[in-house]
Amino acid sequence: MLKSSSTEKDLGVLFDSKLHMSQQCALAAKRSNRTLGCIQHSMASQLLTLLLCVLFCFFSFRTEPVEEMKPGNQTIATHFFLSGFAFHGKMQLLFFMLISIMFLATLIGNSLIVVITTVDPVLHTPMYYLLKNLALTEICYSLTIVPKMLAILLVERKVISFTACALQLNCVILFVTCECFLLGAMAYDRQAAICHPLHYATLMNRDRCFKMAIGSWLCGVPVALGFTTWLFTLPFCGRNTVDHFFCDVSPLLKLVCVDTAFFELLIFIAIVLIVMIPFSLIAISYLCIIHAVLQIPLAVGQRRAFSTCAAHLVVVTLFYSTTGIIHLRPKSSLSSNMKKMVSLSYTVVTPMLNPIIYSLRNQEVKQSLRTCVDKWLLGKQMTVFSLSR
């Protein structure tokens, strides 16, 4: 039996028997409220992450006396010493200026991406929504590590409290995990746009895009909290000198008094899963992209399709080639200075290069930036003109 209905859908619009669109308006309002709710939840999670970074900066710059209690041969650590870099005099000052410039470039570049992708309606697409989350991750990651590194270089303030060290390691694991999954989500977005352009709006709708971003942020929470809590409940020995410029797993494991073989095995499994799941998604996505692009008969179309993936592919290569060397082998045979240089590349250099890579070859981002600057200059001129009258 067919049920009768008082409404009729004509060209996607609902009308009732009196030609009123009340149901259509109610449906549109419901969708709008759901979208606004997603935006509010996203902003709340991002503000919470920034608050966590500010909280770490507060703890890391507190000055407390260094105290140790020694029951037997073990040490209950209240502070750690970060060895930093083996630079002195003018070389140390030059290195400080170089890191400071790159840190400012990281904050400005990634902040601009967050602002323009939020303000400009043209950039309210899944690709730029994920890019905004990646830029926010880079900002938080830099705020977690670089300020303390600059303090070590400038005033040789190498003491970091037990709480600040644990919080820093927790944030490092969290943001590295988040970036891995965000890069995987961005690869899936490119694959959907190139291989299924007619179904792209369905495959990457607002709800799915929001869930992918939130899932990327939340995936690292249990791993970061679990391993950080476990590591910092182990006893530490010696002078508690961390041979690094930030609290990382590898140098902290060298200070533990007990056998850490089981801990290393579990963290190796966790890192492999965190790295391989997004990397497998990236590899499958690019295989599908290559297969789809090769079906395009014109060389111009192939170049255009590949150019949309070039920026993401460069960022993936930079990120995985540096983090994999350090985190896949917590107690590797690499020298201490080599580990510091590799760590410097993915903690300072890569976050600075990401906004440059994504904006230099992206006409939409450059046009949006020009529009925002023109509007700002026009507003300043109007303000000056109104005050002069």
LOFI-71907 format. One record per residue: z, y, x of N, C-alpha, C in turn; residue in one letter. Coordinates in steps of 0.1 Angstrom, whole numbers, plus 5000, padded with zeros to 4 digits. Example, Ala and Ser with C-alpha at 12.3 -4.5 7.8 and 13.67 -1.06 7.14 Angstrom:
<recs>
((5078,4943,5132),(5078,4955,5123),(5078,4967,5132),'A')
((5071,4978,5128),(5071,4989,5137),(5079,5000,5129),'S')
</recs>
This chain:
<recs>
((5000,4988,5009),(5000,5000,5000),(5000,5012,5009),'M')
((4991,5022,5006),(4991,5035,5013),(5001,5044,5007),'L')
((5009,5050,5015),(5019,5060,5010),(5012,5074,5008),'K')
((5016,5081,4998),(5011,5094,4995),(5018,5104,5004),'S')
((5012,5115,5008),(5019,5125,5016),(5015,5139,5011),'S')
((5025,5148,5012),(5022,5161,5007),(5016,5170,5018),'S')
((5014,5165,5030),(5009,5173,5040),(4996,5167,5045),'T')
((4988,5175,5051),(4975,5171,5057),(4973,5177,5070),'E')
((4968,5170,5080),(4965,5175,5093),(4950,5178,5094),'K')
((4948,5191,5097),(4934,5196,5098),(4933,5203,5112),'D')
((4925,5196,5121),(4923,5201,5135),(4936,5202,5142),'L')
((4945,5193,5139),(4958,5192,5146),(4969,5201,5141),'G')
((4966,5208,5129),(4976,5217,5123),(4980,5211,5110),'V')
((4993,5210,5107),(4999,5204,5095),(4999,5215,5084),'L')
((4993,5211,5072),(4994,5220,5060),(5000,5211,5049),'F')
((5008,5218,5040),(5012,5211,5028),(5003,5214,5017),'D')
((5007,5210,5005),(4998,5211,4993),(4996,5226,4989),'S')
((5005,5235,4993),(5004,5249,4990),(4998,5257,5002),'K')
((4992,5249,5012),(4986,5255,5024),(4996,5263,5032),'L')
((5009,5259,5032),(5019,5265,5041),(5020,5256,5053),'H')
((5024,5263,5064),(5025,5256,5077),(5039,5255,5082),'M')
((5048,5253,5072),(5063,5252,5076),(5066,5240,5085),'S')
((5060,5229,5082),(5063,5217,5091),(5057,5219,5105),'Q')
((5045,5226,5106),(5039,5229,5119),(5048,5238,5127),'Q')
((5054,5248,5120),(5063,5258,5127),(5076,5251,5131),'C')
((5081,5242,5123),(5093,5235,5126),(5091,5226,5138),'A')
((5079,5219,5138),(5076,5210,5150),(5074,5218,5163),'L')
((5067,5230,5162),(5066,5238,5174),(5079,5243,5179),'A')
((5088,5247,5169),(5101,5252,5174),(5109,5241,5180),'A')
((5108,5229,5175),(5115,5217,5181),(5110,5215,5195),'K')
((5097,5215,5197),(5091,5213,5210),(5096,5224,5220),'R')
((5096,5236,5215),(5100,5247,5224),(5114,5246,5228),'S')
((5123,5243,5218),(5137,5241,5222),(5139,5230,5232),'N')
((5132,5219,5230),(5133,5208,5240),(5129,5212,5254),'R')
((5118,5220,5255),(5113,5226,5267),(5123,5235,5274),'T')
((5129,5244,5265),(5139,5253,5270),(5151,5246,5275),'L')
((5155,5235,5268),(5166,5227,5272),(5164,5221,5286),'G')
((5151,5216,5288),(5148,5210,5301),(5149,5221,5312),'C')
((5144,5233,5309),(5144,5243,5319),(5159,5247,5322),'I')
((5167,5248,5312),(5181,5252,5314),(5188,5241,5323),'Q')
((5186,5228,5319),(5192,5217,5327),(5187,5218,5342),'H')
((5174,5220,5343),(5169,5221,5357),(5175,5232,5365),'S')
((5176,5244,5359),(5182,5256,5366),(5197,5253,5369),'M')
((5204,5246,5360),(5218,5243,5362),(5220,5234,5374),'A')
((5211,5224,5375),(5212,5214,5386),(5209,5221,5399),'S')
((5199,5230,5399),(5195,5237,5411),(5206,5247,5416),'Q')
((5212,5254,5406),(5223,5263,5409),(5235,5255,5415),'L')
((5238,5243,5409),(5249,5235,5415),(5246,5230,5429),'L')
((5233,5227,5432),(5230,5224,5446),(5232,5235,5455),'T')
((5227,5247,5451),(5230,5259,5460),(5244,5262,5462),'L')
((5252,5260,5451),(5267,5262,5453),(5273,5252,5463),'L')
((5268,5240,5463),(5272,5230,5473),(5269,5234,5487),'L')
((5258,5240,5489),(5254,5245,5502),(5263,5256,5507),'C')
((5266,5266,5497),(5275,5277,5500),(5289,5272,5503),'V')
((5293,5262,5496),(5306,5256,5498),(5307,5250,5512),'L')
((5296,5243,5516),(5296,5237,5530),(5297,5248,5541),'F')
((5289,5259,5539),(5290,5270,5548),(5304,5276,5550),'C')
((5311,5277,5538),(5325,5282,5538),(5334,5272,5546),'F')
((5333,5259,5544),(5341,5250,5551),(5338,5249,5566),'F')
((5325,5250,5570),(5321,5248,5583),(5325,5260,5592),'S')
((5327,5272,5586),(5330,5284,5594),(5345,5287,5594),'F')
((5353,5279,5588),(5367,5281,5588),(5373,5278,5602),'R')
((5383,5285,5606),(5389,5283,5619),(5403,5277,5616),'T')
((5405,5265,5622),(5417,5258,5621),(5421,5252,5634),'E')
((5433,5251,5637),(5437,5245,5650),(5433,5230,5651),'P')
((5430,5226,5663),(5426,5212,5665),(5438,5204,5667),'V')
((5440,5194,5658),(5451,5185,5659),(5447,5171,5658),'E')
((5454,5162,5665),(5450,5148,5665),(5464,5140,5665),'E')
((5464,5129,5657),(5475,5120,5657),(5470,5107,5662),'M')
((5478,5101,5671),(5474,5089,5678),(5484,5077,5676),'K')
((5482,5070,5665),(5490,5058,5664),(5484,5046,5672),'P')
((5490,5042,5683),(5484,5032,5691),(5472,5037,5699),'G')
((5461,5030,5699),(5449,5034,5706),(5439,5041,5697),'N')
((5442,5042,5684),(5432,5049,5675),(5436,5063,5673),'Q')
((5426,5071,5668),(5428,5085,5666),(5425,5089,5652),'T')
((5433,5096,5645),(5430,5102,5632),(5425,5115,5634),'I')
((5412,5117,5632),(5405,5129,5635),(5407,5140,5625),'A')
((5410,5152,5629),(5411,5163,5619),(5399,5173,5622),'T')
((5393,5172,5634),(5382,5180,5638),(5373,5172,5647),'H')
((5360,5177,5647),(5351,5172,5657),(5345,5183,5665),'F')
((5340,5180,5677),(5333,5190,5685),(5318,5186,5686),'F')
((5310,5196,5682),(5295,5194,5683),(5290,5199,5696),'L')
((5284,5190,5704),(5280,5193,5717),(5268,5203,5718),'S')
((5260,5203,5707),(5249,5213,5707),(5238,5210,5717),'G')
((5232,5220,5723),(5221,5219,5733),(5227,5223,5747),'F')
((5220,5218,5757),(5224,5220,5771),(5217,5232,5776),'A')
((5218,5244,5769),(5212,5256,5773),(5223,5266,5777),'F')
((5220,5275,5787),(5230,5285,5791),(5223,5298,5794),'H')
((5231,5309,5793),(5226,5322,5797),(5214,5326,5789),'G')
((5204,5331,5795),(5192,5337,5789),(5184,5327,5780),'K')
((5184,5314,5785),(5177,5304,5778),(5184,5301,5765),'M')
((5197,5301,5765),(5205,5299,5752),(5202,5311,5742),'Q')
((5202,5323,5747),(5199,5335,5739),(5185,5334,5733),'L')
((5175,5330,5742),(5161,5329,5737),(5160,5318,5726),'L')
((5167,5307,5728),(5166,5296,5719),(5173,5300,5706),'F')
((5183,5308,5706),(5190,5313,5694),(5181,5322,5687),'F')
((5173,5331,5693),(5164,5340,5687),(5153,5332,5680),'M')
((5148,5322,5687),(5137,5314,5682),(5141,5307,5669),'L')
((5153,5300,5669),(5158,5293,5658),(5161,5303,5646),'I')
((5166,5315,5649),(5169,5325,5639),(5156,5329,5632),'S')
((5145,5331,5640),(5132,5335,5634),(5127,5324,5625),'I')
((5128,5312,5629),(5123,5301,5621),(5131,5299,5609),'M')
((5144,5301,5610),(5153,5300,5599),(5150,5310,5588),'F')
((5148,5323,5592),(5145,5333,5583),(5131,5331,5576),'L')
((5122,5326,5584),(5108,5322,5579),(5110,5311,5568),'A')
((5118,5301,5571),(5121,5291,5561),(5126,5296,5548),'T')
((5137,5304,5549),(5143,5309,5537),(5133,5318,5529),'L')
((5126,5327,5536),(5117,5337,5529),(5105,5329,5523),'I')
((5099,5320,5531),(5087,5313,5526),(5090,5304,5514),'G')
((5101,5296,5515),(5104,5287,5504),(5110,5295,5492),'N')
((5117,5306,5495),(5122,5314,5483),(5110,5320,5476),'S')
((5100,5325,5483),(5088,5330,5476),(5081,5320,5468),'L')
((5080,5307,5472),(5074,5297,5464),(5083,5295,5452),'I')
((5096,5294,5453),(5105,5292,5441),(5103,5304,5431),'V')
((5102,5316,5436),(5101,5328,5428),(5088,5328,5420),'V')
((5077,5327,5428),(5063,5329,5421),(5060,5317,5412),'I')
((5065,5305,5415),(5062,5294,5406),(5071,5294,5394),'T')
((5082,5302,5394),(5090,5305,5382),(5085,5316,5374),'T')
((5081,5327,5381),(5077,5339,5374),(5063,5338,5368),'V')
((5053,5333,5376),(5039,5334,5372),(5036,5322,5362),'D')
((5032,5325,5350),(5028,5314,5340),(5017,5306,5345),'P')
((5008,5311,5353),(4996,5303,5358),(5001,5291,5366),'V')
((5012,5293,5373),(5017,5282,5381),(5027,5273,5374),'L')
((5028,5274,5361),(5037,5265,5353),(5030,5252,5351),'H')
((5027,5244,5361),(5020,5231,5360),(5029,5221,5368),'T')
((5027,5208,5365),(5035,5198,5372),(5035,5199,5387),'P')
((5023,5202,5393),(5022,5202,5407),(5031,5213,5413),'M')
((5031,5225,5407),(5039,5236,5412),(5054,5234,5408),'Y')
((5057,5227,5397),(5071,5225,5394),(5077,5216,5405),'Y')
((5070,5205,5409),(5075,5196,5419),(5075,5204,5433),'L')
((5065,5213,5435),(5066,5221,5448),(5078,5230,5448),'L')
((5081,5235,5436),(5093,5244,5436),(5106,5236,5439),'K')
((5107,5224,5434),(5118,5216,5438),(5119,5212,5452),'N')
((5107,5210,5458),(5106,5207,5472),(5110,5219,5481),'L')
((5106,5231,5477),(5110,5243,5484),(5125,5245,5483),'A')
((5131,5242,5471),(5145,5244,5469),(5153,5234,5478),'L')
((5147,5222,5479),(5153,5212,5488),(5153,5216,5503),'T')
((5142,5222,5507),(5141,5227,5521),(5151,5239,5523),'E')
((5153,5247,5513),(5163,5258,5515),(5177,5253,5517),'I')
((5181,5243,5508),(5194,5238,5508),(5196,5230,5521),'C')
((5186,5223,5526),(5187,5215,5538),(5189,5224,5550),'Y')
((5181,5235,5550),(5183,5244,5562),(5196,5251,5561),'S')
((5201,5255,5550),(5215,5261,5549),(5226,5251,5553),'L')
((5223,5238,5551),(5233,5229,5555),(5235,5227,5570),'T')
((5224,5229,5578),(5224,5226,5592),(5223,5238,5601),'I')
((5214,5247,5598),(5210,5258,5608),(5222,5268,5610),'V')
((5229,5273,5600),(5239,5283,5603),(5250,5278,5613),'P')
((5254,5266,5612),(5264,5261,5622),(5257,5259,5635),'K')
((5244,5256,5636),(5237,5255,5649),(5236,5268,5655),'M')
((5234,5279,5647),(5233,5292,5653),(5246,5297,5658),'L')
((5257,5293,5651),(5271,5297,5656),(5274,5290,5669),'A')
((5269,5278,5671),(5271,5271,5684),(5264,5278,5695),'I')
((5251,5282,5692),(5243,5288,5702),(5248,5302,5706),'L')
((5253,5310,5696),(5256,5324,5698),(5270,5325,5704),'L')
((5280,5319,5698),(5294,5321,5702),(5300,5308,5707),'V')
((5292,5298,5708),(5297,5285,5713),(5309,5280,5704),'E')
((5308,5282,5691),(5318,5278,5682),(5315,5263,5678),'R')
((5319,5254,5686),(5315,5240,5685),(5325,5232,5676),'K')
((5336,5237,5672),(5345,5230,5664),(5341,5229,5649),'V')
((5341,5217,5643),(5338,5216,5629),(5349,5207,5623),'I')
((5354,5211,5612),(5365,5204,5606),(5360,5190,5601),'S')
((5370,5181,5599),(5367,5168,5593),(5360,5169,5580),'F')
((5365,5178,5571),(5359,5179,5558),(5345,5185,5558),'T')
((5343,5195,5567),(5330,5201,5568),(5320,5191,5574),'A')
((5324,5183,5583),(5315,5173,5589),(5311,5163,5579),'C')
((5321,5158,5571),(5317,5149,5560),(5308,5155,5550),'A')
((5311,5167,5546),(5302,5174,5536),(5288,5176,5541),'L')
((5287,5180,5554),(5274,5182,5560),(5266,5169,5560),'Q')
((5272,5158,5565),(5265,5145,5565),(5261,5141,5551),'L')
((5270,5143,5541),(5267,5140,5527),(5254,5148,5522),'N')
((5254,5161,5526),(5243,5169,5522),(5230,5165,5529),'C')
((5231,5162,5541),(5219,5157,5549),(5213,5145,5542),'V')
((5221,5135,5539),(5216,5123,5533),(5210,5126,5519),'I')
((5217,5134,5512),(5213,5138,5498),(5199,5144,5498),'L')
((5197,5154,5507),(5185,5162,5507),(5173,5155,5513),'F')
((5176,5146,5523),(5165,5138,5529),(5160,5128,5519),'V')
((5169,5122,5512),(5166,5112,5501),(5158,5119,5490),'T')
((5162,5131,5486),(5155,5139,5476),(5141,5142,5480),'C')
((5140,5146,5493),(5126,5150,5497),(5117,5138,5498),'E')
((5122,5126,5501),(5114,5114,5501),(5108,5111,5488),'C')
((5117,5112,5477),(5112,5109,5464),(5104,5120,5458),'F')
((5106,5132,5462),(5098,5143,5457),(5084,5142,5463),'L')
((5083,5138,5475),(5069,5136,5481),(5062,5125,5474),'L')
((5069,5114,5470),(5063,5103,5463),(5058,5108,5449),'G')
((5067,5116,5442),(5063,5121,5429),(5051,5131,5430),'A')
((5050,5138,5441),(5038,5147,5443),(5026,5139,5446),'M')
((5027,5128,5453),(5015,5120,5455),(5010,5114,5442),'A')
((5019,5109,5433),(5015,5104,5420),(5009,5115,5412),'Y')
((5014,5127,5413),(5008,5138,5405),(4993,5141,5410),'D')
((4991,5140,5423),(4977,5142,5428),(4968,5131,5424),'R')
((4974,5118,5424),(4966,5107,5420),(4962,5108,5405),'Q')
((4971,5112,5397),(4968,5114,5382),(4958,5125,5380),'A')
((4959,5136,5388),(4949,5147,5386),(4935,5143,5390),'A')
((4934,5135,5401),(4920,5132,5406),(4915,5120,5399),'I')
((4923,5109,5398),(4917,5097,5392),(4917,5097,5377),'C')
((4926,5104,5370),(4926,5104,5356),(4927,5118,5351),'H')
((4916,5127,5353),(4917,5141,5349),(4918,5143,5334),'P')
((4912,5134,5326),(4912,5136,5312),(4926,5132,5306),'L')
((4933,5124,5313),(4946,5120,5308),(4958,5126,5316),'H')
((4954,5136,5324),(4964,5142,5333),(4976,5149,5325),'Y')
((4972,5156,5314),(4982,5163,5306),(4992,5153,5300),'A')
((4987,5141,5296),(4996,5130,5290),(5004,5123,5301),'T')
((4998,5120,5312),(5005,5113,5323),(5016,5122,5329),'L')
((5013,5135,5331),(5023,5144,5337),(5027,5154,5327),'M')
((5033,5150,5316),(5038,5159,5306),(5051,5165,5311),'N')
((5056,5174,5303),(5068,5182,5308),(5080,5172,5309),'R')
((5082,5164,5299),(5094,5155,5300),(5093,5145,5312),'D')
((5082,5140,5314),(5080,5131,5326),(5082,5138,5339),'R')
((5076,5150,5340),(5078,5158,5352),(5092,5162,5355),'C')
((5099,5166,5344),(5113,5169,5345),(5122,5157,5350),'F')
((5119,5145,5344),(5126,5133,5347),(5124,5129,5362),'K')
((5111,5131,5367),(5108,5128,5380),(5116,5137,5390),'M')
((5116,5150,5387),(5124,5159,5395),(5139,5156,5395),'A')
((5145,5154,5384),(5159,5152,5383),(5162,5138,5389),'I')
((5153,5128,5387),(5155,5115,5393),(5155,5116,5409),'G')
((5146,5125,5414),(5146,5127,5429),(5159,5133,5434),'S')
((5165,5142,5426),(5177,5148,5431),(5189,5138,5430),'W')
((5189,5130,5419),(5200,5121,5417),(5200,5108,5425),'L')
((5188,5104,5430),(5187,5092,5437),(5196,5091,5449),'C')
((5197,5103,5456),(5205,5103,5468),(5220,5104,5466),'G')
((5224,5107,5454),(5239,5110,5452),(5247,5097,5455),'V')
((5244,5086,5449),(5253,5074,5452),(5252,5070,5467),'P')
((5240,5071,5473),(5239,5067,5487),(5247,5076,5496),'V')
((5245,5089,5493),(5252,5099,5502),(5267,5098,5500),'A')
((5272,5097,5488),(5287,5096,5486),(5292,5083,5491),'L')
((5285,5072,5489),(5290,5059,5493),(5291,5058,5508),'G')
((5280,5061,5515),(5280,5059,5530),(5289,5069,5537),'F')
((5289,5082,5532),(5298,5092,5538),(5312,5088,5536),'T')
((5316,5084,5524),(5330,5081,5522),(5334,5069,5531),'T')
((5325,5059,5532),(5328,5047,5539),(5329,5050,5554),'W')
((5320,5058,5559),(5320,5061,5574),(5333,5069,5577),'L')
((5337,5079,5569),(5348,5088,5573),(5362,5081,5569),'F')
((5362,5069,5564),(5374,5062,5563),(5377,5053,5575),'T')
((5367,5051,5584),(5368,5043,5596),(5376,5051,5606),'L')
((5383,5044,5615),(5390,5051,5626),(5381,5056,5637),'P')
((5384,5068,5642),(5376,5074,5653),(5384,5074,5666),'F')
((5377,5072,5678),(5384,5071,5691),(5379,5082,5700),'C')
((5386,5084,5711),(5382,5093,5721),(5385,5108,5718),'G')
((5376,5117,5723),(5378,5131,5722),(5371,5137,5710),'R')
((5365,5128,5701),(5358,5132,5689),(5347,5142,5691),'N')
((5340,5140,5702),(5328,5149,5705),(5315,5143,5700),'T')
((5309,5149,5690),(5297,5145,5684),(5285,5150,5693),'V')
((5278,5141,5699),(5267,5145,5708),(5254,5148,5700),'D')
((5256,5159,5692),(5245,5164,5684),(5248,5179,5680),'H')
((5238,5185,5673),(5241,5199,5668),(5245,5199,5654),'F')
((5245,5187,5647),(5251,5186,5634),(5256,5172,5632),'F')
((5264,5169,5622),(5270,5157,5619),(5260,5147,5613),'C')
((5255,5137,5621),(5246,5128,5617),(5251,5113,5619),'D')
((5245,5104,5613),(5251,5090,5613),(5251,5084,5627),'V')
((5240,5086,5635),(5239,5080,5648),(5250,5084,5657),'S')
((5253,5097,5660),(5263,5101,5669),(5277,5098,5664),'P')
((5279,5098,5651),(5292,5096,5645),(5296,5081,5647),'L')
((5286,5072,5646),(5289,5058,5648),(5294,5055,5662),'L')
((5290,5063,5672),(5294,5060,5685),(5309,5063,5687),'K')
((5315,5071,5678),(5329,5074,5679),(5338,5065,5671),'L')
((5333,5055,5664),(5341,5046,5656),(5347,5035,5665),'V')
((5360,5032,5662),(5367,5023,5671),(5363,5008,5667),'C')
((5361,5005,5654),(5359,4992,5650),(5344,4988,5650),'V')
((5342,4975,5647),(5328,4970,5647),(5321,4975,5635),'D')
((5309,4981,5637),(5301,4987,5627),(5288,4980,5624),'T')
((5287,4967,5627),(5275,4959,5625),(5271,4958,5611),'A')
((5281,4956,5602),(5279,4954,5588),(5275,4968,5582),'F')
((5281,4978,5586),(5278,4992,5581),(5263,4995,5585),'F')
((5260,4993,5598),(5246,4995,5602),(5236,4987,5595),'E')
((5239,4975,5592),(5230,4966,5584),(5227,4972,5570),'L')
((5238,4976,5563),(5237,4981,5550),(5229,4995,5550),'L')
((5233,5003,5559),(5226,5016,5559),(5211,5015,5563),'I')
((5208,5005,5572),(5194,5002,5575),(5187,4998,5562),'F')
((5193,4989,5554),(5186,4984,5542),(5184,4996,5532),'I')
((5195,5004,5531),(5194,5016,5522),(5183,5026,5527),'A')
((5182,5028,5540),(5172,5037,5545),(5158,5032,5543),'I')
((5156,5019,5545),(5143,5012,5543),(5139,5013,5529),'V')
((5148,5011,5520),(5145,5012,5505),(5141,5027,5502),'L')
((5149,5036,5507),(5147,5050,5504),(5134,5055,5510),'I')
((5130,5050,5521),(5118,5054,5528),(5106,5046,5522),'V')
((5107,5033,5520),(5096,5025,5517),(5092,5026,5502),'M')
((5101,5029,5493),(5097,5030,5479),(5088,5042,5477),'I')
((5092,5054,5481),(5083,5066,5480),(5070,5064,5489),'P')
((5072,5058,5501),(5060,5057,5509),(5050,5047,5503),'F')
((5055,5036,5497),(5046,5027,5490),(5038,5034,5479),'S')
((5046,5042,5471),(5039,5050,5461),(5029,5060,5466),'L')
((5032,5066,5477),(5023,5075,5484),(5010,5068,5489),'I')
((5012,5056,5495),(5001,5048,5500),(4992,5043,5489),'A')
((4998,5038,5478),(4990,5034,5467),(4982,5045,5460),'I')
((4989,5057,5459),(4983,5068,5453),(4971,5073,5461),'S')
((4972,5073,5474),(4961,5078,5482),(4950,5068,5483),'Y')
((4953,5055,5482),(4942,5045,5481),(4934,5047,5469),'L')
((4941,5049,5458),(4934,5052,5445),(4926,5065,5446),'C')
((4932,5075,5452),(4924,5088,5454),(4912,5086,5462),'I')
((4913,5079,5473),(4901,5076,5482),(4890,5069,5474),'I')
((4895,5058,5467),(4885,5051,5459),(4878,5059,5449),'H')
((4886,5068,5442),(4880,5077,5432),(4871,5087,5438),'A')
((4875,5093,5449),(4867,5103,5455),(4854,5098,5461),'V')
((4854,5086,5466),(4841,5080,5471),(4831,5077,5460),'L')
((4836,5077,5447),(4827,5075,5436),(4819,5088,5433),'Q')
((4824,5099,5438),(4818,5112,5435),(4805,5113,5443),'I')
((4793,5115,5436),(4780,5115,5444),(4778,5126,5453),'P')
((4783,5138,5450),(4781,5150,5458),(4792,5151,5469),'L')
((4787,5155,5481),(4796,5157,5492),(4806,5169,5490),'A')
((4801,5179,5483),(4809,5191,5480),(4821,5187,5471),'V')
((4818,5179,5461),(4829,5174,5452),(4839,5166,5459),'G')
((4834,5158,5469),(4844,5150,5477),(4853,5158,5485),'Q')
((4847,5168,5492),(4855,5177,5500),(4865,5185,5491),'R')
((4861,5189,5480),(4870,5197,5471),(4881,5188,5466),'R')
((4879,5175,5463),(4889,5166,5459),(4899,5163,5470),'A')
((4894,5161,5482),(4902,5158,5494),(4910,5171,5498),'F')
((4905,5182,5496),(4912,5195,5500),(4925,5197,5491),'S')
((4925,5192,5479),(4937,5193,5471),(4948,5185,5475),'T')
((4945,5174,5483),(4955,5165,5489),(4959,5168,5503),'C')
((4951,5177,5510),(4953,5178,5524),(4967,5184,5527),'A')
((4972,5194,5520),(4985,5200,5523),(4996,5189,5521),'A')
((4995,5182,5510),(5006,5172,5508),(5005,5161,5519),'H')
((4993,5157,5523),(4992,5146,5533),(4998,5151,5547),'L')
((4996,5164,5550),(5001,5169,5563),(5016,5169,5562),'V')
((5022,5174,5551),(5037,5174,5550),(5043,5160,5550),'V')
((5036,5150,5544),(5041,5137,5544),(5041,5131,5558),'V')
((5030,5134,5566),(5029,5129,5580),(5040,5135,5588),'T')
((5042,5148,5587),(5053,5155,5595),(5066,5150,5592),'L')
((5069,5148,5579),(5083,5144,5575),(5086,5129,5579),'F')
((5077,5120,5576),(5079,5106,5579),(5079,5103,5594),'Y')
((5070,5109,5601),(5069,5106,5615),(5081,5111,5623),'S')
((5089,5121,5618),(5101,5125,5625),(5113,5119,5620),'T')
((5115,5118,5607),(5127,5112,5602),(5128,5097,5604),'T')
((5117,5090,5604),(5117,5076,5606),(5122,5072,5620),'G')
((5118,5080,5630),(5123,5077,5644),(5138,5077,5645),'I')
((5144,5087,5638),(5159,5088,5639),(5166,5079,5630),'I')
((5163,5079,5617),(5171,5073,5607),(5169,5058,5605),'H')
((5158,5053,5610),(5155,5038,5608),(5163,5030,5619),'L')
((5167,5037,5629),(5175,5030,5640),(5187,5039,5643),'R')
((5199,5038,5636),(5210,5047,5639),(5215,5046,5653),'P')
((5214,5034,5660),(5219,5033,5674),(5207,5030,5683),'K')
((5196,5038,5682),(5184,5035,5690),(5186,5038,5705),'S')
((5177,5034,5713),(5178,5036,5727),(5172,5049,5732),'S')
((5168,5058,5723),(5163,5071,5727),(5175,5079,5733),'L')
((5171,5088,5743),(5181,5096,5749),(5186,5106,5740),'S')
((5198,5112,5743),(5204,5122,5734),(5196,5134,5733),'S')
((5190,5139,5744),(5182,5151,5743),(5169,5149,5734),'N')
((5163,5137,5736),(5151,5134,5728),(5154,5133,5713),'M')
((5166,5127,5709),(5170,5127,5696),(5172,5141,5690),'K')
((5178,5150,5698),(5180,5163,5693),(5167,5171,5691),'K')
((5157,5169,5700),(5144,5175,5698),(5137,5170,5686),'M')
((5138,5157,5684),(5131,5151,5672),(5138,5156,5659),'V')
((5152,5156,5660),(5159,5161,5648),(5156,5176,5645),'S')
((5154,5184,5656),(5151,5198,5655),(5138,5200,5647),'L')
((5129,5191,5650),(5115,5192,5644),(5116,5191,5629),'S')
((5124,5181,5623),(5125,5180,5609),(5136,5188,5602),'Y')
((5145,5193,5610),(5155,5202,5604),(5151,5217,5604),'T')
((5143,5221,5613),(5140,5235,5614),(5124,5238,5613),'V')
((5116,5230,5620),(5102,5233,5621),(5095,5229,5608),'V')
((5097,5216,5603),(5091,5212,5591),(5094,5220,5579),'T')
((5107,5224,5576),(5109,5233,5565),(5102,5246,5566),'P')
((5100,5251,5578),(5093,5264,5580),(5078,5262,5577),'M')
((5073,5251,5581),(5058,5249,5580),(5054,5245,5566),'L')
((5063,5240,5558),(5059,5235,5544),(5053,5246,5535),'N')
((5060,5258,5534),(5054,5269,5526),(5041,5274,5532),'P')
((5040,5274,5545),(5027,5279,5551),(5016,5269,5548),'I')
((5019,5256,5549),(5008,5246,5547),(5004,5246,5532),'I')
((5013,5248,5523),(5010,5248,5509),(5003,5261,5504),'Y')
((5005,5272,5511),(5000,5285,5506),(4987,5289,5513),'S')
((4985,5285,5526),(4974,5291,5533),(4961,5286,5527),'L')
((4960,5273,5523),(4947,5268,5517),(4948,5268,5502),'R')
((4958,5274,5496),(4959,5274,5481),(4956,5288,5475),'N')
((4945,5289,5469),(4941,5302,5464),(4950,5306,5452),'Q')
((4954,5297,5444),(4963,5300,5433),(4976,5306,5437),'E')
((4982,5301,5448),(4995,5306,5453),(4993,5320,5459),'V')
((4982,5322,5466),(4979,5335,5472),(4976,5345,5462),'K')
((4968,5341,5451),(4965,5351,5441),(4978,5355,5433),'Q')
((4986,5345,5430),(4999,5348,5423),(5008,5357,5432),'S')
((5008,5354,5445),(5016,5363,5453),(5011,5377,5453),'L')
((4998,5379,5454),(4992,5392,5453),(4996,5399,5440),'R')
((4995,5392,5429),(4998,5397,5416),(5012,5402,5415),'T')
((5021,5393,5420),(5036,5397,5420),(5038,5410,5428),'C')
((5032,5410,5440),(5034,5422,5449),(5028,5434,5442),'V')
((5016,5433,5436),(5010,5445,5429),(5019,5450,5418),'D')
((5025,5440,5410),(5034,5444,5399),(5046,5451,5405),'K')
((5051,5446,5416),(5063,5452,5422),(5060,5466,5427),'W')
((5049,5468,5434),(5045,5481,5439),(5043,5491,5427),'L')
((5036,5486,5416),(5034,5494,5405),(5047,5499,5398),'L')
((5056,5489,5397),(5069,5493,5392),(5076,5503,5400),'G')
((5076,5502,5413),(5082,5512,5422),(5075,5526,5421),'K')
((5062,5526,5420),(5055,5539,5418),(5059,5545,5404),'Q')
((5060,5537,5394),(5064,5542,5381),(5078,5548,5381),'M')
((5087,5541,5388),(5100,5546,5389),(5101,5559,5397),'T')
((5094,5560,5408),(5093,5573,5416),(5088,5584,5407),'V')
((5077,5581,5400),(5070,5591,5392),(5080,5596,5381),'F')
((5087,5586,5374),(5096,5590,5363),(5108,5599,5369),'S')
((5112,5596,5381),(5123,5603,5387),(5119,5617,5391),'L')
((5107,5618,5395),(5102,5631,5400),(5099,5641,5389),'S')
((5098,5636,5376),(5095,5645,5365),(5107,5653,5360),'R')
</recs>
